[in-house]
Amino acid sequence: MAKTRRLSPNRMLVGLNLAERFRGAADPEEAKRLGDELGRMVFGG
């Protein structure tokens, strides 16, 4: 997956960690912030 998206292994790990935190977020504001950050990482921006 890292090769397909041209990401370094470290960047891939950061993305996976963000996704895990996003899924486990109980606070809606925290979930939105993490989702926005994850979206920027995946789709750019």
DAPE-V602804 format. One record per pair of residues at least 24 apart in sequence whose ideal C-beta (glycine too) atoms are under 10 Angstrom apart, sorted by the first residue. I is the first residue (numbers start at 1). J is the second residue. If there is no record, write none. Layout:
I_J ; I_J
//
This chain:
5_42 ; 7_41 ; 7_42 ; 11_41 ; 14_38 ; 14_41 ; 15_41 ; 15_42 ; 18_42
//
